[in-house]
Amino acid sequence: MKKLFYIFIFMLFAIFLWVQLDGIYPNPNRINASSAAHLIRTEYIAPHPSLSPQEVVEIQIIALQENDEPSVDFGVRKVYNFSSPENKEAIGNLKSYIQMLHNPVYKSLLNHRIYGLDDIRLVQDLAFQKVTLIDAEDKPAVFVFQLSLQEEEPYLDCWMIDKVMKY
């Protein structure tokens, strides 16, 4: 138990340090939080070819962090817009998507307190983004977002979420 406590404290320190250094040495491939926050507050945010895969993930993370603002599961509805057609086919309608995000595997994404993004990994038309967060109950969680570049209309050249895996 004591070992878990030290691991947790180390993770909090690492996230704090990462956030501090990020302000000093910003990653040129990452939009800043205020820019992502502005994008996410747009009610009808949707996939667009101008958004990078990292911007798409950050929009998702901020939407889930502010999930219940201005109404319950408002953030989940925004996230659903960025799900690839294959993801929507596998999961189903919005109601199923909301239920999935409230299950124990994904619930820590909802209303989390803080997050950090690793460098994104690109492999041809796929992108992988590791996200570390502290959930609403102060527990750490790690997820990997898999995105694909869409090849058909209406989402031609848009990055969209294929799956999210708990790490």
C-alpha positions, -999 to 999 in steps of 0.1 A, spaced: 0 0 0 28 24 9 45 16 -25 12 26 -43 11 58 -24 47 67 -35 39 58 -71 8 80 -70 28 109 -55 55 104 -82 28 105 -109 13 137 -95 48 153 -94 56 142 -129 23 156 -143 29 189 -123 65 191 -137 53 183 -172 27 211 -170 53 235 -157 79 227 -184 53 227 -211 47 264 -204 85 271 -207 92 247 -236 59 245 -256 55 216 -280 50 232 -315 28 204 -325 3 210 -296 -23 237 -295 -24 256 -262 -51 249 -237 -69 282 -242 -71 275 -279 -85 240 -273 -108 254 -247 -121 279 -272 -127 252 -298 -145 230 -273 -168 257 -261 -182 260 -296 -214 241 -294 -213 225 -328 -177 214 -329 -171 188 -356 -143 171 -375 -125 194 -399 -94 187 -421 -76 216 -405 -75 199 -371 -44 178 -363 -48 144 -345 -34 159 -313 -60 188 -315 -88 163 -320 -76 143 -289 -73 175 -268 -108 186 -278 -120 152 -267 -102 154 -234 -114 189 -226 -150 180 -235 -149 150 -212 -132 171 -184 -161 196 -186 -186 169 -194 -216 182 -175 -213 218 -185 -237 233 -195 -258 202 -192 -254 165 -183 -232 146 -208 -229 177 -230 -192 168 -234 -200 132 -244 -222 145 -272 -193 165 -285 -170 135 -283 -195 114 -303 -191 139 -332 -155 129 -335 -160 91 -335 -152 76 -368 -179 59 -388 -164 25 -379 -164 34 -342 -201 45 -344 -210 13 -362 -193 -8 -335 -207 12 -305 -241 23 -319 -261 54 -313 -254 83 -289 -273 66 -260 -251 35 -263 -220 58 -264 -231 76 -232 -236 43 -215 -202 31 -226 -185 62 -212 -202 58 -178 -190 22 -174 -161 15 -150 -135 12 -178 -140 47 -192 -157 66 -163 -124 81 -152 -124 102 -184 -155 120 -172 -150 152 -152 -113 144 -146 -92 170 -128 -60 172 -148 -45 156 -179 -12 153 -198 -5 143 -234 25 123 -246 40 130 -280 17 117 -307 28 87 -328 19 87 -365 20 55 -385 8 62 -421 -29 72 -417 -31 62 -381 -23 82 -350 -18 71 -314 -20 95 -285 -13 85 -249 -32 105 -223 -25 104 -185 -50 119 -162 -61 123 -126 -98 114 -124 -126 131 -104 -117 108 -74 -80 117 -76 -70 84 -91 -45 82 -120 -56 66 -153 -39 62 -187 -56 58 -220 -44 55 -256 -65 71 -283 -63 56 -318 -73 79 -346 -75 74 -384 -74 98 -413 -107 95 -431 -107 87 -468 -144 93 -477 -169 121 -476 -183 137 -456 -151 134 -434 -125 133 -461 -90 142 -446 -104 145 -411 -88 128 -381 -114 108 -361 -113 85 -331 -114 48 -339 -110 36 -303 -99 45 -268 -80 18 -248 -73 19 -211 -36 14 -207 
